[in-house]
Amino acid sequence: MIQLKNKLWGLLLMLPIVSFSQTYQWQWAKQAGGLTGSADPGFSYPFDESIRDIAVDNNNNTYYLATMREQGQNLNGVTVTNYGLSDLFLFSTDCQGNLRWSRAIGGSGNGENAWHIELDNNGGLYIMATLYSAADTNDPSSIPIHFDDTHTIPPYTFVDLNTVDPGYKSAYLLKYKTSDGTLDWKKSLQGNVNYLTRLCDVQMMYMDSSKNIHAIIGLSAGTHLDDLITVPSTFTSSFQYYLVKFNYNGVNIMTPSTPILLPITGGLNAGKIDGKVNMVYDESLNRYYLAGKRMFPGNTSLEDFSYGNVPFTKDAYLLAFDGSNGTELWRKELNSNTPQGSMDDEIHSIIKDPVSSDIYISGRYFGQGPTITFGSYTFPPSSYQGQTPFVMKLNADGAVQWTKMADGITSSNGYPFVKGKIALNGNEVAFAKGSWNDVWGSYSMVRANGDLADPLLVRLNKNTGTVIAAEDIQSNFQVQDEFTAIAVDKDGNYILGGLFHNQLFTSPNDGVNTMTVNVAGGKSQSFFTKYAKSACSALSVEETAAQAGIQVYQNPVQDILNIKSKEPLVSYELYGATGQLVKQGNFTLTQEQLVVSSLQTGIYYIKLKTKSSTVTEKFIKK
């Protein structure tokens, strides 16, 4: 199968317009990770390795946010930088999974956390991160938090718990260059803080169509955010929460608008280190949605959380509030009639339809009672009890449009640890998760009793919830492997990431060679894969060179490739014969020259963009 796909790809490269089977298939898979992990014998979302978020730019380059533990750190076998016990790990690939760059964010200790990335498609990648430095000048062996190779948080000098030091700042909005992963700028969200007041709850952000970033941030006592926020001195072990919009200008550091104090008491602390709280924004309605759970990670107690002095009483919830003043519009809580602290009810993911004000959520509940409710809505009756994964569509008023649960399970117990994520792709919503016994429509995932999760992708019609198809990845017995992130590229293909512990793609029908972890620590590794119906469109041609008025000469070429266009050129991308990105850059004139003397002899493709055209031309390097 792999040999056949390689032959097809070679043929496609010779065609002026790329075509491909419209049947989804696994195209490739790769891994990243280090040797160690959490002390927990099982998997821990906050502290073990997995892919946390994925974003795809307009050129189908993909960006990943992951975690990486110490010792033997590598990206598909290539050694990568690390700084501490557990670092955040950013990296980018082209549309074929070839590495473009990688970036470790971290230092001594285990205090780096972020769950989301955003792209402005103008060369910027954004992260809102909590980075607790453990670099003390009293300990020369400690390593400062590194944003990249040259930018760091300065070490602090510990005197006592109340002494202010710039090295204690821990809440940051970061912008990286998508071209090479270097830090473009950093913005500290805190003012002067000491060892205690550096604590914060910073993880949620959403980028709107104008590339402004919306965030909910929880801060301790002090004056913060360019002196726009003053938190009373009583907030030393808890937070005040604010809604903030950071205004985008495409060049300089984003400036925050006037923050809105949100009527939150208790807190969102339960989600601050494991990504259990998520936010989306509806621009047309100026409305925010907050979805998550109240369970402390690895615990059986629920966080006290009230909004507008009205407490939440269940674990999983969805809250809508006005963007002008923070006033609550409506709320829903998931009630499965399980005992408080059962850790079984969760909302993992929330997304908004880009063409309407409909929203979609995914999660799970433990079904054992006669009725399961979400606000005033009652879930359809189920043919089984136990762990029940679901996807739900709601309108802006919170009215449920449809709910789709797994149609059944093939063994006596559902899989309890899934952290399912969803993504919209044209007319379908995709649910990426882990399971070993789900039934969705005509698809049944059959694994032996006692097995653990394998990655599972379920595709539903976004208007009706009807199952379109499902696909899993097989692994070896009694090993936990899951999808934890999903994105869609510009061609409607899926990019997915997750965690695995030993082997993946063990079935000969997967079409991808079996992948085995390349470090021997027994803990999870991150993996990323492409599930696609079309070949890479980085080499596709929207029109011919003659139609666009573009000439590329001499061909074959020795040293200088000349390019002439009827309108100013904007950019170029140079690809090798197998589709790997070799070089890229910007143009401004109607006549440009590209030095190719350093290229090896062979066939290359150059993708040229003007304001109105995109053309790919083949040339031979002598």
Summary of the structure (lengths in Angstrom):
residues: 622
radius of gyration: 24.8
end to end distance: 33.6
largest distance: 75.9
contacts: 2154
relative contact order: 0.12
helix: 5%
strand: 46%
